[in-house]
Amino acid sequence: MAYNRIFLSYRTPDRQTVEQYYRVMTAMGLRPWMDVFDLPPGSSPVRSLAQAMVDCCAAVFFVTPHFEDTGYPRSEIDDALQQEALRKDAFRIITLVLTDENGKSGTVPEPLRNYIYATPTTHLDGLRIIVEALPPHLFKAPGYLPLQSVVPPAAKEVALVGQNLSSRLGSNDRRYSTALGEIRALLSRASLETLVLVMMTAKALSAIHPEAATHLREHSLPRLHNLRRDLPDETRITVAFHPSATLSMVAVDWTLPDRAFALVTPKLQRTAAIYNRVSLLLDGADFDAASVARMLEDAEGGRNGACKASLAEAPAILEGLLGEAGL
């Protein structure tokens, strides 16, 4: 038994909100369980919900003014309490107290008050609370998450931000082929309007990380040439160079704070060491959509040492920046 799913408990009026959590958590490589997506057709709801809780390692209760401790919520609470009693720290009970448009919040049922519960200020904050509370065993299995599975299906604007993006674009032909396939999968979505690759300027990177700066010439430059060759008519891809692109992240719909999120490393490795950094970056105080928007505005206007180019122009621009930095 994997015990790696996350049960999402809610009332029907809150379905749209919880679906957003479901989709973003799935994009992050987590495995949420939600009845509208995962309940087997024709099955007994009570029995299937109980079995789903057994397969999960956490239960998240979305408490709003619509939430009442009756019917299915009561059975789901009882099932979660049973799993927590059996598995202790390997099973977490998490309650998010969400307010409605009038600022009114729901009442946390008495049985849940002895466990983790909080009132997030935004949905991004709610996501951070969930991630920080999950059992640590979820983050111990190494692996790579495909880029297309990280970006939500309806995302319109996506930015990949990193020092040199050499890991994301591929440090050898096999990795490049994988990256190209992931980028093509993103571009096949009609919803995607913009994909921006953001790297540090060569001068800034050479000042803080000389070895990483050499990767701009060894790996990033050849891969930009390859992308230009393999995607010759792709106008949605642009490349930006900014002195502040020190973190590695994926930013989605960066003009909408609640729909922007970041994950450490372009490779998106799931390891215990990275878990704490993921938690940190999901904190809106450390990363927000406005910071990404400012970075791209700098590149668009050529301000603060930043610049921007089309995919066709990017290799020549990077070559010039490398020359200026003596690399």
C-alpha positions as CSV (number, residue, x, y, z in Angstrom):
1,M,0.0,0.0,0.0
2,A,1.5,3.3,-1.0
3,Y,-0.3,5.5,1.6
4,N,0.6,8.5,-0.4
5,R,-2.7,10.2,-1.2
6,I,-4.3,13.2,0.5
7,F,-8.0,13.1,1.2
8,L,-9.9,16.3,0.5
9,S,-13.1,16.7,2.5
10,Y,-15.5,19.5,1.7
11,R,-19.2,20.4,1.2
12,T,-20.7,20.7,-2.3
13,P,-21.0,24.5,-2.3
14,D,-17.2,24.7,-1.9
15,R,-16.4,22.3,-4.7
16,Q,-14.9,24.9,-7.1
17,T,-12.5,26.1,-4.5
18,V,-11.4,22.7,-3.5
19,E,-10.9,21.7,-7.1
20,Q,-8.3,24.4,-7.4
21,Y,-6.4,22.9,-4.5
22,Y,-6.7,19.5,-6.1
23,R,-5.3,20.7,-9.5
24,V,-2.4,22.6,-8.0
25,M,-1.5,19.8,-5.6
26,T,-1.6,17.4,-8.5
27,A,0.7,19.7,-10.5
28,M,3.1,19.7,-7.6
29,G,3.5,16.0,-7.8
30,L,1.3,15.3,-4.8
31,R,-1.7,12.8,-5.1
32,P,-4.8,14.4,-3.7
33,W,-8.1,12.4,-3.5
34,M,-11.4,14.1,-4.3
35,D,-14.7,12.3,-4.8
36,V,-15.6,14.0,-8.0
37,F,-12.4,12.8,-9.7
38,D,-11.6,9.6,-7.8
39,L,-14.7,8.0,-6.5
40,P,-15.3,4.8,-8.6
41,P,-18.5,5.0,-10.6
42,G,-21.3,2.9,-9.3
43,S,-19.6,2.3,-6.0
44,S,-21.0,2.6,-2.5
45,P,-20.0,6.2,-1.3
46,V,-19.6,5.3,2.3
47,R,-17.5,2.2,1.6
48,S,-15.4,3.9,-1.0
49,L,-14.8,7.0,1.1
50,A,-13.6,4.8,4.0
51,Q,-11.3,2.8,1.7
52,A,-9.9,6.1,0.2
53,M,-9.0,7.3,3.7
54,V,-7.1,4.0,4.3
55,D,-5.1,4.7,1.1
56,C,-4.3,8.2,2.2
57,C,-1.6,9.6,4.5
58,A,-3.5,12.8,5.3
59,A,-7.0,14.3,5.4
60,V,-7.6,17.9,4.7
61,F,-10.9,19.3,5.9
62,F,-12.1,22.6,4.2
63,V,-14.3,24.2,6.8
64,T,-16.4,27.1,5.5
65,P,-19.8,28.4,6.6
66,H,-21.2,25.6,4.5
67,F,-19.5,22.9,6.5
68,E,-21.6,21.0,9.0
69,D,-20.5,18.1,11.2
70,T,-23.2,15.8,9.8
71,G,-23.6,13.0,7.3
72,Y,-20.6,12.3,5.1
73,P,-18.4,14.9,6.9
74,R,-19.0,13.1,10.2
75,S,-18.1,9.7,8.7
76,E,-15.0,11.2,7.1
77,I,-13.9,12.8,10.4
78,D,-14.4,9.4,12.1
79,D,-12.4,7.6,9.4
80,A,-9.6,10.2,9.6
81,L,-9.5,9.9,13.4
82,Q,-9.3,6.1,13.2
83,Q,-6.3,6.3,10.7
84,E,-4.5,8.8,12.9
85,A,-4.9,6.6,15.9
86,L,-3.5,3.6,14.0
87,R,-0.7,5.3,12.2
88,K,0.3,8.3,14.4
89,D,2.8,10.6,12.6
90,A,2.4,8.7,9.3
91,F,-1.1,10.2,9.0
92,R,-2.0,13.9,9.4
93,I,-5.3,15.6,10.0
94,I,-5.3,19.2,8.6
95,T,-8.2,21.7,8.7
96,L,-8.3,24.9,6.7
97,V,-10.8,27.4,8.0
98,L,-11.9,29.4,4.9
99,T,-13.9,32.6,5.0
100,D,-16.6,33.6,2.5
101,E,-16.9,36.8,0.6
102,N,-18.4,38.5,3.7
103,G,-15.5,37.5,5.9
104,K,-17.6,34.8,7.7
105,S,-15.8,31.6,8.7
106,G,-17.1,28.2,9.5
107,T,-16.8,26.4,12.9
108,V,-14.2,23.7,13.3
109,P,-15.9,20.5,14.5
110,E,-14.9,19.6,18.1
111,P,-13.1,16.3,17.1
112,L,-10.8,18.3,14.7
113,R,-9.7,20.9,17.2
114,N,-7.0,18.7,18.7
115,Y,-5.2,18.6,15.3
116,I,-3.7,21.1,12.9
117,Y,-6.1,23.9,11.9
118,A,-5.5,27.4,10.6
119,T,-7.2,30.2,8.8
120,P,-5.0,31.0,5.7
121,T,-4.9,34.5,4.4
122,T,-4.9,33.4,0.8
123,H,-5.2,30.1,-1.1
124,L,-1.4,30.2,-1.6
125,D,-1.1,30.4,2.2
126,G,-3.5,27.5,2.5
127,L,-1.4,25.4,0.1
128,R,1.7,26.2,2.2
129,I,-0.1,25.1,5.4
130,I,-1.0,21.7,3.7
131,V,2.5,21.1,2.4
132,E,4.2,21.9,5.7
133,A,1.8,19.6,7.6
134,L,2.1,16.5,5.4
135,P,4.0,13.5,6.7
136,P,7.7,13.7,5.9
137,H,7.8,10.3,4.2
138,L,6.1,11.8,1.1
139,F,9.3,13.8,0.4
140,K,11.9,11.0,0.8
141,A,11.4,9.3,-2.6
142,P,13.6,10.7,-5.3
143,G,12.3,11.3,-8.7
144,Y,11.6,13.9,-11.4
145,L,8.3,15.5,-12.2
146,P,7.6,16.3,-15.8
147,L,7.2,20.0,-16.5
148,Q,3.7,19.6,-18.1
149,S,2.5,17.9,-14.9
150,V,3.6,20.8,-12.7
151,V,1.9,23.5,-14.7
152,P,-1.9,23.6,-14.2
153,P,-3.9,22.8,-17.3
154,A,-5.5,26.2,-17.7
155,A,-2.4,28.3,-17.1
156,K,-2.0,31.2,-19.5
157,E,1.4,32.6,-18.5
158,V,4.3,30.4,-17.3
159,A,7.9,31.4,-16.4
160,L,10.8,29.1,-15.7
161,V,13.2,31.0,-13.6
162,G,16.7,29.8,-12.7
163,Q,20.4,30.7,-12.6
164,N,21.1,29.1,-16.0
165,L,18.3,26.6,-16.5
166,S,20.9,24.1,-17.7
167,S,19.2,21.4,-15.7
168,R,15.8,22.2,-17.1
169,L,17.0,22.5,-20.7
170,G,19.3,19.5,-20.4
171,S,23.0,19.1,-19.9
172,N,23.2,16.3,-22.5
173,D,21.2,15.2,-25.5
174,R,19.0,12.8,-23.7
175,R,18.0,15.3,-21.1
176,Y,17.5,17.9,-23.8
177,S,15.2,15.6,-25.7
178,T,13.1,15.1,-22.5
179,A,13.0,18.9,-21.9
180,L,11.9,19.5,-25.5
181,G,9.1,17.0,-25.2
182,E,7.9,18.6,-22.0
183,I,8.0,22.1,-23.7
184,R,6.1,20.8,-26.7
185,A,3.5,19.3,-24.4
186,L,3.0,22.7,-22.8
187,L,2.8,24.5,-26.2
188,S,0.2,22.0,-27.4
189,R,-2.2,23.6,-24.9
190,A,-4.5,26.2,-26.4
191,S,-4.7,28.0,-23.1
192,L,-0.9,28.7,-22.9
193,E,-0.2,32.2,-24.2
194,T,3.3,32.9,-22.9
195,L,6.3,30.8,-21.9
196,V,9.3,32.8,-20.6
197,L,12.7,31.3,-19.8
198,V,14.5,33.5,-17.3
199,M,18.2,33.2,-16.5
200,M,20.7,35.3,-14.7
201,T,22.8,37.7,-16.7
202,A,26.3,36.2,-17.2
203,K,28.0,39.1,-15.3
204,A,25.8,38.7,-12.2
205,L,26.1,34.9,-12.2
206,S,29.9,35.0,-12.6
207,A,30.1,37.3,-9.5
208,I,28.2,35.0,-7.2
209,H,28.7,31.5,-8.7
210,P,31.6,31.2,-11.2
211,E,31.0,27.5,-11.9
212,A,27.3,28.0,-12.6
213,A,28.2,30.9,-14.9
214,T,30.4,28.6,-17.1
215,H,27.2,26.5,-17.6
216,L,25.7,29.4,-19.4
217,R,28.2,28.8,-22.2
218,E,28.6,25.0,-21.9
219,H,24.9,24.1,-21.7
220,S,22.5,27.0,-21.8
221,L,23.8,28.5,-25.0
222,P,23.8,25.3,-27.1
223,R,20.3,24.4,-25.8
224,L,18.9,27.8,-26.9
225,H,20.4,27.1,-30.3
226,N,18.6,23.7,-30.3
227,L,15.3,25.2,-29.2
228,R,15.5,27.8,-32.0
229,R,16.2,25.0,-34.5
230,D,13.5,22.6,-33.1
231,L,10.8,25.2,-32.5
232,P,11.5,27.7,-35.4
233,D,8.0,29.1,-35.6
234,E,7.2,29.3,-31.8
235,T,6.6,32.9,-31.0
236,R,5.1,32.3,-27.5
237,I,8.6,31.5,-26.1
238,T,10.7,34.4,-25.1
239,V,14.0,34.5,-23.1
240,A,14.8,37.0,-20.4
241,F,18.1,37.7,-18.6
242,H,17.9,39.3,-15.1
243,P,20.6,39.7,-12.4
244,S,18.1,38.6,-9.7
245,A,17.2,35.2,-11.2
246,T,18.9,33.4,-8.4
247,L,16.1,31.0,-7.3
248,S,14.9,28.1,-9.4
249,M,11.2,28.2,-9.7
250,V,8.1,27.7,-11.9
251,A,5.8,30.7,-11.8
252,V,2.3,30.3,-13.2
253,D,0.0,33.1,-14.2
254,W,2.3,35.6,-12.4
255,T,-0.2,38.5,-12.5
256,L,-2.6,36.6,-10.3
257,P,-1.1,36.1,-6.8
258,D,-3.4,33.3,-5.8
259,R,-2.5,31.3,-8.9
260,A,1.2,31.8,-8.7
261,F,3.4,29.2,-7.0
262,A,7.1,28.2,-6.9
263,L,8.9,24.9,-6.6
264,V,12.6,24.5,-6.0
265,T,14.9,23.5,-8.9
266,P,13.9,23.4,-12.5
267,K,14.3,19.6,-12.2
268,L,11.7,19.5,-9.5
269,Q,13.4,16.7,-7.6
270,R,11.3,15.4,-4.7
271,T,13.8,14.8,-1.9
272,A,13.7,15.3,1.8
273,A,16.5,17.9,1.5
274,I,14.4,20.0,-0.9
275,Y,11.2,19.7,1.2
276,N,12.0,22.6,3.5
277,R,12.9,24.9,0.7
278,V,9.6,24.1,-1.1
279,S,7.8,25.0,2.1
280,L,9.8,28.3,2.3
281,L,9.1,29.2,-1.3
282,L,5.4,28.6,-1.0
283,D,5.3,31.4,1.6
284,G,4.0,34.5,-0.1
285,A,6.5,36.6,1.8
286,D,9.3,35.0,0.0
287,F,7.8,34.6,-3.4
288,D,4.8,36.3,-5.0
289,A,3.5,37.0,-8.5
290,A,4.4,40.7,-8.2
291,S,8.1,39.9,-7.9
292,V,8.0,37.8,-11.1
293,A,6.0,40.5,-12.9
294,R,8.6,43.1,-11.9
295,M,11.4,40.9,-13.1
296,L,9.8,40.5,-16.5
297,E,9.0,44.2,-16.7
298,D,12.6,45.0,-16.1
299,A,13.6,42.6,-18.9
300,E,11.0,44.1,-21.2
301,G,12.2,47.7,-20.6
302,G,15.9,46.9,-20.4
303,R,16.1,48.2,-16.8
304,N,18.2,47.2,-13.8
305,G,20.6,45.2,-16.0
306,A,17.9,43.0,-17.5
307,C,17.0,42.3,-21.1
308,K,14.6,40.2,-23.1
309,A,14.7,38.6,-26.5
310,S,12.7,36.3,-28.8
311,L,13.7,32.7,-29.0
312,A,15.2,33.4,-32.4
313,E,17.4,36.3,-31.0
314,A,18.2,34.7,-27.6
315,P,21.4,32.8,-28.5
316,A,23.0,35.9,-30.0
317,I,22.0,38.0,-26.9
318,L,23.4,35.4,-24.5
319,E,26.6,35.2,-26.6
320,G,27.0,39.0,-26.2
321,L,26.4,38.8,-22.4
322,L,29.0,36.1,-22.1
323,G,31.5,38.2,-24.0
324,E,30.8,41.2,-21.7
325,A,31.4,39.0,-18.7
326,G,34.6,37.6,-20.1
327,L,33.2,34.0,-20.3
